[in-house]
């Protein structure tokens, strides 16, 4: 079987790690310095925006495939935030574009890395058609 990967494992790791760190940095810079909230404590808002991104920090730094995979659920929060800001706030639209780009790159990087690392570790999801055949054979064998 040939490897049809877009990026090598090392490239996917670099893409994922660098975009993750850039997104974390961007969130801090955006909420603490560029556009702090006018009515709330900027430090509290910045910490609040960083906490979800810090949950997978150790696993991503260590290169754990499973952490890269589930971190994408957290990224959806930032993806939706950027889309919302793009739609409702013309003043912060460019900030949201940067967040959307970094989130999307990180999402793709996480998928590519988790998939390739899983293959390297010998983890494999069985194709749905194979699972259906196995279940049918098992069901018919019990009759």
LUMKE-112876 format. One record per residue (C-alpha): residue number from 0; residue in three letters; x, y, z. Coordinates in steps of 0.25 Angstrom, whole numbers. Each point is the difference from the previous one (the first is absolute). Example, Ala and Ser with C-alpha at 12.3 -4.5 7.8 and 13.67 -1.06 7.14 Angstrom:
BEGIN
(r 0; ALA; (49; -18; 31))
(r 1; SER; (6; 14; -2))
***
This chain:
BEGIN
(r 0; UNK; (0; 0; 0))
(r 1; UNK; (6; 14; -4))
(r 2; UNK; (-1; 12; 9))
(r 3; UNK; (-9; 10; -6))
(r 4; UNK; (3; 11; 11))
(r 5; UNK; (0; 14; -3))
(r 6; UNK; (11; 3; 10))
(r 7; UNK; (10; -9; 7))
(r 8; UNK; (-2; -3; 15))
(r 9; UNK; (10; 11; 4))
(r 10; UNK; (-6; 10; -9))
(r 11; UNK; (-14; -2; 6))
(r 12; UNK; (6; 0; 14))
(r 13; UNK; (7; 14; -4))
(r 14; UNK; (-13; 5; -6))
(r 15; UNK; (-9; -4; 12))
(r 16; UNK; (10; 4; 11))
(r 17; UNK; (3; 14; -7))
(r 18; UNK; (-14; 4; -3))
(r 19; UNK; (-4; -5; 14))
(r 20; UNK; (10; 9; 7))
(r 21; UNK; (-3; 12; -10))
(r 22; UNK; (-15; -1; 3))
(r 23; UNK; (3; 0; 15))
(r 24; UNK; (9; 12; -2))
(r 25; UNK; (-10; 7; -9))
(r 26; UNK; (-11; -2; 11))
(r 27; UNK; (9; 7; 10))
(r 28; UNK; (4; 11; -9))
(r 29; UNK; (-14; 3; -5))
(r 30; UNK; (-7; 0; 14))
(r 31; UNK; (10; 6; 8))
(r 32; UNK; (7; 10; -9))
(r 33; UNK; (-7; 3; -13))
(r 34; UNK; (-14; 0; 4))
(r 35; UNK; (-2; -2; 15))
(r 36; UNK; (-15; 0; 5))
(r 37; UNK; (-4; 14; 4))
(r 38; UNK; (-9; -4; 11))
(r 39; UNK; (7; -13; 6))
(r 40; UNK; (13; -2; 6))
(r 41; UNK; (9; -3; -12))
(r 42; UNK; (9; -10; 7))
(r 43; UNK; (-12; -8; 5))
(r 44; UNK; (-6; 0; -15))
(r 45; UNK; (14; -4; -5))
(r 46; UNK; (1; -12; 10))
(r 47; UNK; (-14; -4; -3))
(r 48; UNK; (3; -1; -15))
(r 49; UNK; (13; -7; 2))
(r 50; UNK; (-5; -11; 10))
(r 51; UNK; (-6; -9; -11))
(r 52; UNK; (12; 1; -8))
(r 53; UNK; (9; -4; 12))
(r 54; UNK; (-8; -13; 3))
(r 55; UNK; (7; -8; -11))
(r 56; UNK; (13; 8; 1))
(r 57; UNK; (9; -12; 7))
(r 58; UNK; (-5; -10; -10))
(r 59; UNK; (2; 8; -12))
(r 60; UNK; (14; 4; 4))
(r 61; UNK; (3; -15; 3))
(r 62; UNK; (-5; -3; -14))
(r 63; UNK; (-11; -10; 4))
(r 64; UNK; (-9; -3; -11))
(r 65; UNK; (-13; -2; 8))
(r 66; UNK; (2; 14; 6))
(r 67; UNK; (1; 6; -14))
(r 68; UNK; (-13; -7; -4))
(r 69; UNK; (-8; 5; 12))
(r 70; UNK; (6; 14; 0))
(r 71; UNK; (-8; 2; -13))
(r 72; UNK; (-13; 0; 9))
(r 73; UNK; (6; 12; 7))
(r 74; UNK; (4; 7; -12))
(r 75; UNK; (-15; 0; -5))
(r 76; UNK; (-2; 10; 11))
(r 77; UNK; (10; 10; -6))
(r 78; UNK; (-5; -3; -14))
(r 79; UNK; (-14; 4; 4))
(r 80; UNK; (5; 12; 7))
(r 81; UNK; (7; 5; -12))
(r 82; UNK; (-12; -2; -9))
(r 83; UNK; (-9; 7; 10))
(r 84; UNK; (10; 12; 1))
(r 85; UNK; (1; 0; -16))
(r 86; UNK; (-15; 1; -1))
(r 87; UNK; (-4; 10; 11))
(r 88; UNK; (12; 9; 3))
(r 89; UNK; (7; 8; -11))
(r 90; UNK; (10; 6; 9))
(r 91; UNK; (6; -13; 4))
(r 92; UNK; (-2; -7; -13))
(r 93; UNK; (15; -1; -4))
(r 94; UNK; (3; -6; 14))
(r 95; UNK; (-10; -10; -2))
(r 96; UNK; (5; -4; -14))
(r 97; UNK; (14; -2; 6))
(r 98; UNK; (-7; -9; 11))
(r 99; UNK; (-7; -8; -11))
(r 100; UNK; (12; -2; -8))
(r 101; UNK; (8; -5; 12))
(r 102; UNK; (-11; -9; 5))
(r 103; UNK; (-2; -6; -14))
(r 104; UNK; (15; -3; -2))
(r 105; UNK; (1; -6; 14))
(r 106; UNK; (-13; -8; -3))
(r 107; UNK; (6; -6; -12))
(r 108; UNK; (14; -2; 6))
(r 109; UNK; (-6; -7; 12))
(r 110; UNK; (-8; -10; -10))
(r 111; UNK; (12; -3; -8))
(r 112; UNK; (9; -2; 11))
(r 113; UNK; (-9; -9; 8))
(r 114; UNK; (-3; -8; -12))
(r 115; UNK; (14; -2; -4))
(r 116; UNK; (5; -2; 14))
(r 117; UNK; (-11; -11; 2))
(r 118; UNK; (4; -7; -12))
(r 119; UNK; (14; 0; 5))
(r 120; UNK; (-4; -6; 13))
(r 121; UNK; (-8; -10; -7))
(r 122; UNK; (-14; 5; 4))
(r 123; UNK; (-10; -2; -11))
(r 124; UNK; (-15; 2; -1))
(r 125; UNK; (-7; -11; -7))
(r 126; UNK; (-8; 4; -12))
(r 127; UNK; (-15; 1; 2))
(r 128; UNK; (-2; -11; -11))
(r 129; UNK; (9; -9; 7))
(r 130; UNK; (-7; 2; 13))
(r 131; UNK; (-13; -2; -6))
(r 132; UNK; (5; -13; -6))
(r 133; UNK; (5; -5; 13))
(r 134; UNK; (-13; 3; 7))
(r 135; UNK; (-8; -7; -10))
(r 136; UNK; (8; -12; 0))
(r 137; UNK; (0; 0; 15))
(r 138; UNK; (-16; 2; 0))
(r 139; UNK; (-2; -11; -10))
(r 140; UNK; (9; -9; 7))
(r 141; UNK; (-8; 0; 13))
(r 142; UNK; (-13; -4; -7))
***
